[in-house]
Amino acid sequence: MLKLKEIKDSFLHLLYPHVCAGCSSDLLNEESFLCIHCMATLPETNFAPHAGNPAEKIFSGRLRLENGMAGFYFNKESLMQRLIHQFKYKGNKELGLQLGRLLGKYIVQSNRFKVDALIPLPLFPVKERKRGYNQATVLCDGMAEVMKVPVLKNTITRPQHTETQTKKGRVERWLNMEGKFILQNSITIANKHVLLVDDVVTTGATLEACGIEILKAENTKLSIATLCIAS
């Protein structure tokens, strides 16, 4: 009976290979999308427990922020770039959920982020429909499992299309994002501490523009968390 199960499992593995999203190894737990080696080599920042960390400093003097953090360093041609590409463009939502749970764990362990809700940075609707989902929402869903707080998905929207930020400088990025977010239901976040979430922070212009709109709600406190920080 055991042998038949092993044959069946082997056959299913050939049809639907479950391999590491980082290195394509098949030596990984069934419930994980990362092997032990890739898990051990994730470039953790250890920012979460520390006030004034580099992710937080990005918004200094620009945004009224309670706390900020980023879970990992992001470099081109790196493990984190491969992982973000997998769950952002290749439909690997389960990997995104796993990374979200990791980010949530760091936040809980830091004991600094006493938030009431998570807000994913919204995507332009056409882009979200084309991709199938918002990667920031996927991260939030994973984080919520660990943090035990709700995810508010429609509190703020992004109705206008914006040009890609990739080749723009800091000032150009800000001008490109100015007025592109709309707070739809301020009552849902009034008198609450919310955590705005995205996948990668570079200059912070997009998160800043969204954060300014969030802070229009009455007596709302804002913190920011991203999976990665560009380095």
C-alpha positions as CSV (number, residue, x, y, z in Angstrom):
1,M,0.0,0.0,0.0
2,L,2.8,2.3,0.9
3,K,4.6,1.5,-2.3
4,L,1.5,2.4,-4.4
5,K,1.3,5.7,-2.6
6,E,5.0,6.4,-3.3
7,I,4.4,5.6,-7.0
8,K,1.4,7.8,-7.1
9,D,3.3,10.7,-5.4
10,S,6.2,10.3,-7.8
11,F,3.9,10.4,-10.8
12,L,2.1,13.5,-9.5
13,H,5.4,15.1,-8.9
14,L,6.4,14.5,-12.5
15,L,3.1,16.1,-13.7
16,Y,3.0,18.9,-11.2
17,P,6.6,19.4,-9.9
18,H,6.8,21.1,-6.5
19,V,10.2,22.9,-6.6
20,C,11.9,25.7,-4.7
21,A,11.0,29.1,-6.1
22,G,14.5,30.3,-5.4
23,C,16.8,27.6,-6.8
24,S,14.4,25.0,-8.4
25,S,15.5,22.2,-6.0
26,D,12.8,19.6,-5.2
27,L,14.2,19.1,-1.7
28,L,11.6,21.0,0.2
29,N,8.7,20.6,2.5
30,E,5.4,20.1,0.8
31,E,4.0,23.2,2.6
32,S,6.9,25.4,1.6
33,F,7.9,27.1,-1.6
34,L,11.5,27.6,-0.4
35,C,14.1,24.9,0.4
36,I,16.1,25.0,3.6
37,H,19.1,26.5,1.8
38,C,17.1,29.4,0.3
39,M,15.3,30.0,3.6
40,A,18.7,30.3,5.3
41,T,20.1,32.7,2.7
42,L,17.2,35.2,2.6
43,P,18.8,38.6,3.0
44,E,17.1,39.7,6.2
45,T,17.4,43.4,7.2
46,N,16.5,43.0,10.9
47,F,14.9,46.5,10.7
48,A,11.6,45.7,12.5
49,P,12.8,46.0,16.1
50,H,14.7,49.3,15.5
51,A,13.3,52.8,15.4
52,G,15.0,55.0,12.8
53,N,16.0,52.1,10.6
54,P,16.8,52.9,6.9
55,A,13.3,52.1,5.6
56,E,11.8,54.4,8.2
57,K,14.3,57.2,7.4
58,I,13.2,57.2,3.8
59,F,10.0,59.0,4.9
60,S,11.6,61.3,7.5
61,G,10.3,64.9,7.0
62,R,8.0,63.7,4.2
63,L,5.3,61.7,6.0
64,R,3.9,61.6,9.5
65,L,4.9,58.0,10.3
66,E,4.7,56.0,13.5
67,N,7.0,53.1,12.4
68,G,8.5,51.7,9.3
69,M,10.4,48.6,8.2
70,A,11.4,46.3,5.3
71,G,11.9,42.6,5.7
72,F,14.7,41.9,3.2
73,Y,17.3,43.6,1.0
74,F,16.5,43.6,-2.8
75,N,19.3,43.6,-5.4
76,K,19.1,42.9,-9.1
77,E,19.9,39.3,-10.1
78,S,19.4,38.2,-6.5
79,L,17.3,35.6,-4.7
80,M,14.7,38.2,-3.6
81,Q,14.3,39.4,-7.2
82,R,13.6,35.9,-8.4
83,L,11.1,35.3,-5.6
84,I,9.3,38.6,-6.2
85,H,9.2,37.9,-9.9
86,Q,7.6,34.5,-9.2
87,F,4.7,35.7,-7.1
88,K,4.3,39.1,-8.8
89,Y,4.3,38.0,-12.5
90,K,4.2,34.2,-12.5
91,G,1.1,33.6,-10.5
92,N,2.7,32.0,-7.5
93,K,0.4,33.4,-4.9
94,E,1.2,30.7,-2.4
95,L,4.8,31.9,-2.3
96,G,3.5,35.5,-1.8
97,L,1.5,34.2,1.2
98,Q,4.5,32.5,2.6
99,L,6.6,35.6,2.3
100,G,3.8,37.6,3.9
101,R,3.7,35.3,6.9
102,L,7.5,35.8,7.3
103,L,7.1,39.5,7.2
104,G,4.2,39.3,9.7
105,K,6.3,37.2,12.0
106,Y,9.1,39.8,12.0
107,I,6.6,42.6,12.8
108,V,5.0,40.7,15.7
109,Q,8.3,39.7,17.2
110,S,9.5,43.3,17.1
111,N,6.7,44.4,19.4
112,R,6.8,47.9,17.8
113,F,3.8,47.8,15.4
114,K,0.6,47.8,17.4
115,V,-1.7,48.2,14.3
116,D,-5.4,47.7,13.9
117,A,-5.5,46.9,10.2
118,L,-3.4,46.3,7.1
119,I,-3.9,48.3,3.9
120,P,-2.3,46.9,0.7
121,L,-1.0,49.6,-1.7
122,P,-3.6,49.6,-4.4
123,L,-2.9,48.9,-8.1
124,F,-4.5,50.6,-11.0
125,P,-7.6,48.4,-11.7
126,V,-6.7,47.5,-15.3
127,K,-3.2,46.3,-14.2
128,E,-4.7,44.3,-11.4
129,R,-7.2,42.6,-13.7
130,K,-4.4,41.8,-16.2
131,R,-2.1,40.4,-13.4
132,G,-5.0,38.6,-11.7
133,Y,-4.3,40.0,-8.2
134,N,-2.5,42.7,-6.3
135,Q,0.8,41.4,-5.0
136,A,0.5,43.8,-1.9
137,T,-2.9,42.2,-1.1
138,V,-1.3,38.7,-1.3
139,L,1.4,39.8,1.2
140,C,-1.3,41.3,3.5
141,D,-3.3,38.1,3.5
142,G,-0.2,36.2,4.6
143,M,0.7,38.8,7.2
144,A,-2.9,38.8,8.6
145,E,-2.7,35.1,9.3
146,V,0.2,35.9,11.8
147,M,-0.8,39.3,13.0
148,K,-4.5,38.6,13.5
149,V,-5.7,41.9,12.1
150,P,-8.1,42.6,9.2
151,V,-7.0,43.5,5.7
152,L,-8.8,46.6,4.3
153,K,-8.8,46.2,0.5
154,N,-11.2,49.0,-0.6
155,T,-10.5,51.9,1.8
156,I,-8.2,53.6,-0.7
157,T,-8.2,53.3,-4.5
158,R,-5.9,54.1,-7.4
159,P,-8.3,55.0,-10.3
160,Q,-5.7,56.7,-12.5
161,H,-3.0,55.0,-14.5
162,T,0.5,56.1,-13.8
163,E,3.7,55.8,-15.9
164,T,6.3,53.3,-14.8
165,Q,8.5,54.6,-12.0
166,T,11.6,52.6,-12.9
167,K,13.6,55.2,-14.8
168,K,12.4,58.3,-12.9
169,G,14.2,60.2,-10.2
170,R,12.8,61.0,-6.8
171,V,11.1,64.3,-7.8
172,E,9.8,62.8,-11.0
173,R,8.4,59.9,-9.1
174,W,6.6,62.1,-6.7
175,L,5.1,64.3,-9.5
176,N,4.0,61.1,-11.3
177,M,2.1,59.9,-8.2
178,E,0.7,63.1,-6.8
179,G,-3.1,62.9,-6.5
180,K,-3.3,59.4,-7.9
181,F,-4.9,57.8,-4.7
182,I,-8.4,58.4,-3.4
183,L,-9.6,57.7,0.2
184,Q,-13.0,56.1,-0.4
185,N,-14.1,55.4,3.1
186,S,-12.3,57.4,5.8
187,I,-14.7,56.1,8.6
188,T,-13.2,52.6,8.3
189,I,-9.8,53.9,9.4
190,A,-10.7,56.9,11.6
191,N,-9.1,56.7,15.1
192,K,-7.1,53.6,14.0
193,H,-3.4,52.8,13.5
194,V,-3.0,51.2,10.0
195,L,-0.1,49.5,8.3
196,L,0.4,50.3,4.6
197,V,2.1,47.4,2.8
198,D,3.9,47.0,-0.5
199,D,6.5,44.6,-2.0
200,V,9.5,46.9,-2.6
201,V,10.4,50.4,-1.4
202,T,13.0,52.5,-3.4
203,T,12.5,56.2,-3.2
204,G,9.2,55.8,-1.3
205,A,7.3,58.2,-3.6
206,T,4.4,55.9,-4.2
207,L,4.0,54.9,-0.6
208,E,4.3,58.6,0.4
209,A,1.5,59.7,-1.9
210,C,-0.7,56.9,-0.7
211,G,0.2,57.6,2.9
212,I,-0.7,61.3,2.6
213,E,-4.2,60.3,1.4
214,I,-4.6,57.8,4.3
215,L,-3.7,60.5,6.8
216,K,-6.7,62.6,5.7
217,A,-8.9,60.3,7.8
218,E,-9.6,61.7,11.3
219,N,-7.1,60.8,14.0
220,T,-5.5,58.1,11.9
221,K,-2.0,56.8,12.6
222,L,0.2,55.3,9.8
223,S,3.0,52.8,9.7
224,I,4.6,51.3,6.6
225,A,6.0,47.8,5.9
226,T,7.5,46.4,2.7
227,L,8.7,43.0,1.9
228,C,12.0,44.5,0.5
229,I,14.1,47.6,0.4
230,A,16.2,48.3,-2.7
231,S,19.9,48.4,-1.9
